[in-house]
Amino acid sequence: MNKEKKYQKLALSLLFDAIGYVSYLIPGFGELSDIVWAPASAYIMTKMYKGNKGKVAGAIAFIEEAMPGLDVVPTFTLMWLYTYVFSSKESKTTIEV
């Protein structure tokens, strides 16, 4: 994947995490917005990250948005870090036999 797409995903991740934080801005509206945002964020996550990794991240995103008080976890950004920072280093340091 080229660097431009990689950083586009980071920008989208930051945006989607910010949308998840909107529920804290207006008391009472937040719970209602989470009902809509939880399945939407899970769907978006599975489209951004393919395969089992995306499915697991989608489930985590759904739970994180649906459970009260967990909206502070930046799920999209953490998934981006896992995919492009931590997983990339592991694959570079692995010695193939």
N, C-alpha and C positions, 0 to 999 in steps of 0.2 A: 504494500500500500504506500502511495506516495505521501510525502510530508504534508502537503496541502489538505488532503482528505483526513489525515490523522488529526490535524489541528482544527478542521471543520467539526469533527466529532467532539473534540474538546469544547469548542464554543457551544455546540448544541447541548452537550452535557451540562455545562454551566447554566445555560438558559433553562433547561428542564428542571434542574435542581432549584433554580430561582422560582419557577412556577410552583414547585412544591412548597416553597416557603410562603407563598401568598396567603395560605390559610391562616397564618399568624397575624396578618395585617388587620383583618376585620373579624372581631369576636362574633361567634355564632355562625358566620358565613363559612368559616374554615371547615367545620365538620361537613357541611353540605358540599363544599368544593372537593373535599377528599373522596366523597362517594363517586364523583365523576372522574377525578384525577387518578385514583388508585388503579382502575383497570386500564385507563389510557396510558399511564406511565409504564405499566407492565407490557402493553402492546408495543409501545415505542421502543422499549428496551429490547424486546425480542427481534424487532426489525433492525435495530442498530447493530446488534451483535448476534450473528448467526450460530446455529448449532446448539448443542447442549449448554454451552456457556451462556448463550443468550436466554435460553429457557430458564435456567437457574436464576440468572440476574433478573429476569422478568418477574419470577415468583417472589424474589426478595424485594423488588421494587413495589410490588402490589402489597405485600405485608407491611412494609415500611410506611407506605402512604395510608393504608387502611387503619393501622393501629394508632390510637391517640398518643401524642408525645414523641413519636419517632420521626416526625417530619424533618427534624434537624439533621438527619443523616443524609449526606450528599451522595445518594446511591449511584447516580449517573456518573459523577466525577470519580467516585471510587472504582467503578467498573472500567472507566477509561484508564485510570492509573494501573489497574490490574492488567489490562490488556496490553497497553503500550509501554509501560515502564517496567513492571515487575516480571511479567511473562516474557518480555523481550530479552531481559537480562539472563533469565534462566536458560532460554534456548541458545543464547550466545556462549554461555559458559559450559554447556553440556558437551561432553566429549563422546563422539560416536565411535563405536567399536566395529 
